[in-house]
Amino acid sequence: MIRDEQRRILGEAAEWLATLHSGDVDDADRSCCRDWRRADPRHERAYRKMENLWRRFEGLGSDGGAATSTLNAVLGARRRQRLRGGGALAVVLLVGASASLLSLPFAPLDLLADYRSATGEQRHVALPDGSELVLNSGTAVDLDYSAGERRVRLRHGELLARVAPDRGRPFVVESAAGTARALGTEYTVRIREDGMDVVVTESSVEVCAAPPTASAAHHGRAHCAAAVAGQRARVRGDRVSAPQAVDTALETAWVKQRLVADDRPLSEVLKELRRYRSGVLHYDDKALSNIRVSGVFPLDDTDRALDLLAALAPIQVRHYTGLLTLISPR
């Protein structure tokens, strides 16, 4: 999987950087590090990201427990054991410089993403070619632009891409589930627990499932489908569903900070609102299973959205500080 490969490469980059800052390094170590960086462009990108984080956190103190937790998220136990004392401390300072890092609303690994949005935040990103990304709540992406292709790696979350035409360089959004490739168009890509959804609002997009094996990828046997404006294609496993017509205004309402529900199960609406709230939003699916709602709810003020739901549906909303909200039938 893409995320596992990223984790491995970032771990190696962290180890090399820690080794070079350990105070116990020789010319052979430096030479091996140079060879590793030159062996793969991804190695060099990962190393530079680690260097940037190092400069950012250099000189900061560190809480031992918080640093260890963050280190665990980036480096496996075996690699940590191989680090010398100074090297291990250096990586701790690099990826977990202070306890405050762990309070950030994204995974520690997302500190290394090129762009990210926090929970409840919507972020607009201008790309070097004139294209634009709109990152939905809790989204992280990396850019990989080359002479022949423009690639956006979606780590998790959801984005809308407004693509500047460039027939010589296809635009591709890639996730662990598959890819969505276009020459010039507008479309959304969302990572789901079981795959990926692509909604096309302009032109057309080729949606492909990630090949099940490396050999299949080499021989170009990925399963693909073409979706046009007004359609959604879903990737599940190694297959792409036949594109289906959808209301793109409803599907992309999040770009305007709105959630539109048309006779939708209340539990589904609450699940969506959960993506935009910090803390815990708790409810019993079975207890709410017979309740359906319709309306337009603000995503930039989820407390107000819950108040509107309470006015529309027979439910009670109880807040316990900003950390816990309970929803129950009334």
C-alpha positions as CSV (number, residue, x, y, z in Angstrom):
1,M,0.0,0.0,0.0
2,I,1.1,3.6,-0.7
3,R,0.8,4.7,2.9
4,D,2.9,1.7,4.2
5,E,5.6,2.5,1.6
6,Q,5.6,6.2,2.6
7,R,6.0,5.2,6.3
8,R,8.9,2.9,5.4
9,I,10.8,5.6,3.4
10,L,10.1,8.3,6.0
11,G,11.4,6.0,8.7
12,E,14.6,5.4,6.8
13,A,15.0,9.2,6.1
14,A,14.5,9.8,9.9
15,E,17.1,7.2,10.8
16,W,19.7,8.6,8.3
17,L,19.1,12.2,9.6
18,A,19.4,11.0,13.2
19,T,22.6,9.1,12.4
20,L,24.2,12.2,10.9
21,H,23.3,14.3,13.9
22,S,24.2,11.7,16.5
23,G,27.8,12.9,17.0
24,D,29.1,9.5,16.2
25,V,29.3,9.5,12.4
26,D,32.1,8.8,10.0
27,D,32.8,9.2,6.2
28,A,31.4,5.8,5.5
29,D,28.0,6.7,7.1
30,R,27.9,10.0,5.1
31,S,28.7,8.1,1.9
32,C,26.0,5.5,2.5
33,C,23.5,8.3,3.3
34,R,24.3,10.0,-0.1
35,D,23.9,6.7,-1.9
36,W,20.5,6.1,-0.3
37,R,19.3,9.6,-1.2
38,R,20.4,9.2,-4.8
39,A,18.8,5.7,-5.2
40,D,15.3,6.9,-5.5
41,P,13.7,10.4,-5.9
42,R,11.3,9.5,-3.1
43,H,14.2,9.1,-0.8
44,E,15.5,12.6,-1.5
45,R,12.0,14.1,-1.0
46,A,11.6,12.3,2.3
47,Y,15.0,13.4,3.5
48,R,14.3,17.0,2.6
49,K,11.0,16.9,4.5
50,M,12.7,15.5,7.5
51,E,15.4,18.2,7.3
52,N,12.7,20.9,7.1
53,L,11.1,19.5,10.2
54,W,14.4,19.3,11.9
55,R,15.0,23.0,11.3
56,R,11.5,23.9,12.5
57,F,11.8,22.1,15.8
58,E,15.5,22.6,16.4
59,G,16.2,23.8,19.9
60,L,12.7,22.9,21.3
61,G,12.3,20.8,24.4
62,S,10.5,17.5,24.4
63,D,8.2,15.7,26.7
64,G,9.5,12.1,26.9
65,G,6.1,10.3,26.8
66,A,4.7,12.4,24.0
67,A,7.9,12.2,22.0
68,T,7.9,8.4,22.3
69,S,4.3,8.1,21.2
70,T,5.1,10.2,18.1
71,L,8.3,8.2,17.4
72,N,6.3,5.0,17.6
73,A,4.0,6.3,14.9
74,V,6.9,6.9,12.5
75,L,9.5,4.3,13.3
76,G,9.0,0.6,13.9
77,A,10.4,-0.9,17.1
78,R,13.2,-2.8,15.3
79,R,14.5,0.4,13.7
80,R,14.3,2.3,17.0
81,Q,16.4,-0.3,18.7
82,R,19.1,0.1,16.0
83,L,19.4,3.8,16.6
84,R,22.2,4.9,18.9
85,G,21.2,6.9,21.9
86,G,21.9,10.3,20.4
87,G,20.3,9.3,17.1
88,A,17.1,8.1,18.8
89,L,16.9,11.4,20.7
90,A,17.4,13.3,17.5
91,V,14.5,11.6,15.8
92,V,12.3,12.2,18.9
93,L,13.1,15.9,18.6
94,L,12.5,15.8,14.9
95,V,9.0,14.2,14.9
96,G,7.8,15.0,18.4
97,A,9.6,18.1,19.5
98,S,6.9,18.9,22.2
99,A,3.8,17.5,23.7
100,S,1.8,20.1,21.8
101,L,2.4,18.3,18.5
102,L,0.2,15.4,19.6
103,S,-2.7,17.8,20.2
104,L,-2.8,18.7,16.5
105,P,-5.9,17.4,14.6
106,F,-4.1,15.1,12.3
107,A,-1.9,12.0,12.5
108,P,1.8,12.5,13.3
109,L,2.7,11.2,9.8
110,D,0.7,14.1,8.3
111,L,3.3,16.6,9.6
112,L,5.3,15.5,6.6
113,A,2.5,16.1,4.1
114,D,2.9,18.9,1.6
115,Y,-0.5,20.3,2.4
116,R,-3.0,19.4,5.1
117,S,-6.2,20.8,6.6
118,A,-7.3,20.5,10.2
119,T,-10.6,19.1,11.5
120,G,-13.3,21.5,10.5
121,E,-11.0,23.5,8.2
122,Q,-11.4,24.0,4.5
123,R,-8.2,25.0,2.7
124,H,-7.6,26.3,-0.8
125,V,-4.3,25.4,-2.4
126,A,-3.0,27.1,-5.6
127,L,-0.8,24.6,-7.5
128,P,2.3,25.5,-9.6
129,D,0.5,24.9,-12.9
130,G,-2.5,27.1,-12.2
131,S,-4.7,24.3,-11.0
132,E,-6.4,24.5,-7.6
133,L,-7.2,22.1,-4.8
134,V,-9.9,22.6,-2.2
135,L,-9.1,20.4,0.8
136,N,-12.0,19.3,2.9
137,S,-11.9,18.7,6.7
138,G,-9.0,16.5,7.9
139,T,-7.3,16.0,4.5
140,A,-3.6,15.6,3.7
141,V,-1.9,15.5,0.2
142,D,1.5,15.4,-1.4
143,L,2.5,16.8,-4.8
144,D,4.7,15.0,-7.3
145,Y,5.0,17.2,-10.4
146,S,7.3,16.1,-13.3
147,A,7.8,17.0,-16.9
148,G,5.3,14.3,-18.0
149,E,2.7,14.3,-15.3
150,R,1.0,16.2,-12.5
151,R,0.3,13.8,-9.6
152,V,-1.4,14.6,-6.3
153,R,-1.2,11.9,-3.6
154,L,-4.2,11.9,-1.4
155,R,-3.2,10.4,2.0
156,H,-6.7,10.6,3.4
157,G,-9.7,12.9,3.4
158,E,-11.4,14.6,0.5
159,L,-10.5,17.1,-2.1
160,L,-11.9,19.0,-5.1
161,A,-9.5,19.5,-8.0
162,R,-9.9,22.4,-10.5
163,V,-7.5,21.3,-13.2
164,A,-5.7,23.8,-15.5
165,P,-5.5,22.2,-19.0
166,D,-2.1,20.9,-20.1
167,R,-2.4,18.2,-22.7
168,G,1.2,17.3,-22.3
169,R,0.9,16.5,-18.6
170,P,-2.1,14.5,-17.4
171,F,-3.4,15.4,-13.9
172,V,-3.7,12.4,-11.6
173,V,-5.1,12.1,-8.0
174,E,-3.8,9.0,-6.5
175,S,-4.8,7.2,-3.3
176,A,-4.2,3.8,-1.8
177,A,-7.4,2.6,-3.5
178,G,-6.7,3.8,-7.0
179,T,-6.3,6.8,-9.3
180,A,-8.5,9.5,-11.0
181,R,-6.8,10.8,-14.2
182,A,-7.9,13.9,-16.2
183,L,-6.4,16.3,-18.7
184,G,-8.5,19.3,-17.8
185,T,-11.6,19.1,-15.6
186,E,-13.1,19.6,-12.2
187,Y,-13.8,16.6,-9.9
188,T,-13.8,15.5,-6.3
189,V,-12.0,12.5,-4.8
190,R,-12.9,11.1,-1.3
191,I,-11.2,8.2,0.5
192,R,-13.7,5.9,2.1
193,E,-13.1,3.2,4.7
194,D,-13.5,0.6,2.0
195,G,-12.2,2.4,-1.1
196,M,-12.5,5.7,-3.0
197,D,-15.3,7.8,-4.6
198,V,-14.9,10.2,-7.5
199,V,-17.5,12.7,-8.6
200,V,-17.1,14.5,-11.9
201,T,-18.5,18.0,-12.2
202,E,-16.9,19.0,-15.5
203,S,-15.5,17.0,-18.5
204,S,-14.4,13.4,-17.8
205,V,-12.1,11.4,-15.6
206,E,-10.6,7.9,-15.9
207,V,-11.0,6.1,-12.6
208,C,-8.8,3.1,-12.0
209,A,-8.6,0.7,-9.1
210,A,-5.1,0.0,-7.7
211,P,-3.9,-3.3,-9.2
212,P,-3.9,-6.1,-6.6
213,T,-0.3,-7.0,-7.4
214,A,2.8,-5.3,-8.6
215,S,3.0,-7.6,-11.6
216,A,-0.6,-6.6,-12.6
217,A,0.4,-2.9,-12.4
218,H,3.4,-3.6,-14.6
219,H,1.2,-5.2,-17.3
220,G,-1.4,-2.5,-17.1
221,R,-4.3,-4.7,-16.0
222,A,-5.8,-2.3,-13.5
223,H,-9.6,-2.2,-13.7
224,C,-10.8,1.3,-15.0
225,A,-14.0,3.1,-15.9
226,A,-14.6,6.5,-17.5
227,A,-16.9,8.9,-15.7
228,V,-18.3,12.1,-17.2
229,A,-19.8,15.3,-15.8
230,G,-22.7,14.5,-13.5
231,Q,-21.5,11.0,-12.6
232,R,-19.9,9.2,-9.7
233,A,-17.6,6.2,-9.9
234,R,-16.7,4.1,-6.8
235,V,-13.6,2.1,-6.3
236,R,-14.1,-0.9,-4.0
237,G,-11.3,-3.5,-3.8
238,D,-9.8,-4.0,-7.2
239,R,-12.9,-3.0,-9.1
240,V,-14.5,0.2,-10.3
241,S,-18.3,0.4,-10.3
242,A,-20.2,1.5,-13.4
243,P,-20.5,5.3,-13.2
244,Q,-23.9,6.5,-11.9
245,A,-25.7,9.8,-12.3
246,V,-25.7,12.0,-9.2
247,D,-26.7,15.5,-8.2
248,T,-23.3,17.1,-8.3
249,A,-24.6,20.2,-6.4
250,L,-25.5,18.0,-3.5
251,E,-22.3,16.0,-3.7
252,T,-20.1,19.1,-3.7
253,A,-22.1,21.2,-1.3
254,W,-19.2,20.8,1.2
255,V,-17.2,23.2,-0.9
256,K,-19.7,25.9,0.2
257,Q,-19.5,24.6,3.8
258,R,-23.0,23.0,3.6
259,L,-24.4,19.5,4.1
260,V,-27.5,18.9,2.1
261,A,-29.8,16.1,3.3
262,D,-32.8,14.9,1.3
263,D,-34.8,12.4,3.3
264,R,-31.6,11.0,4.6
265,P,-31.1,8.7,7.6
266,L,-30.2,10.8,10.7
267,S,-27.3,8.5,11.5
268,E,-25.7,9.2,8.1
269,V,-26.0,13.0,8.6
270,L,-24.5,12.7,12.1
271,K,-21.6,10.5,10.6
272,E,-20.9,13.3,8.2
273,L,-21.0,16.0,10.8
274,R,-18.6,14.0,12.9
275,R,-15.9,14.6,10.2
276,Y,-16.0,18.4,11.0
277,R,-16.0,18.3,14.8
278,S,-13.2,17.9,17.3
279,G,-14.0,15.8,20.3
280,V,-16.5,12.9,20.4
281,L,-20.0,12.9,18.9
282,H,-21.7,9.8,20.3
283,Y,-25.1,8.3,19.3
284,D,-26.7,4.8,19.0
285,D,-27.3,3.9,15.4
286,K,-30.1,1.5,16.3
287,A,-31.9,4.0,18.5
288,L,-32.0,6.5,15.7
289,S,-32.5,4.0,12.8
290,N,-36.1,5.1,12.0
291,I,-35.4,8.8,12.0
292,R,-34.9,10.6,8.6
293,V,-34.2,14.2,8.0
294,S,-34.1,16.8,5.2
295,G,-32.4,20.2,5.3
296,V,-29.3,22.3,4.7
297,F,-26.8,22.3,7.6
298,P,-23.7,24.5,8.1
299,L,-20.5,22.6,8.2
300,D,-18.6,25.6,9.5
301,D,-20.8,25.7,12.7
302,T,-21.6,22.1,13.7
303,D,-23.1,23.2,17.0
304,R,-25.7,25.2,15.0
305,A,-26.2,22.2,12.7
306,L,-27.0,20.0,15.7
307,D,-29.4,22.6,17.0
308,L,-31.2,22.6,13.6
309,L,-31.4,18.8,13.7
310,A,-32.8,18.9,17.2
311,A,-35.5,21.3,15.9
312,L,-36.3,19.0,12.9
313,A,-36.1,15.6,14.5
314,P,-37.2,14.0,17.9
315,I,-33.7,14.0,19.4
316,Q,-32.0,15.5,22.3
317,V,-28.5,17.1,22.0
318,R,-26.4,17.3,25.2
319,H,-23.0,18.9,25.3
320,Y,-20.4,18.0,28.0
321,T,-17.7,20.7,27.6
322,G,-16.3,20.8,24.1
323,L,-15.1,17.2,24.2
324,L,-18.2,15.1,24.3
325,T,-21.7,15.5,22.7
326,L,-24.4,12.9,23.1
327,I,-27.4,12.5,20.8
328,S,-30.3,10.5,22.0
329,P,-34.0,10.0,21.0
330,R,-36.4,12.5,22.7
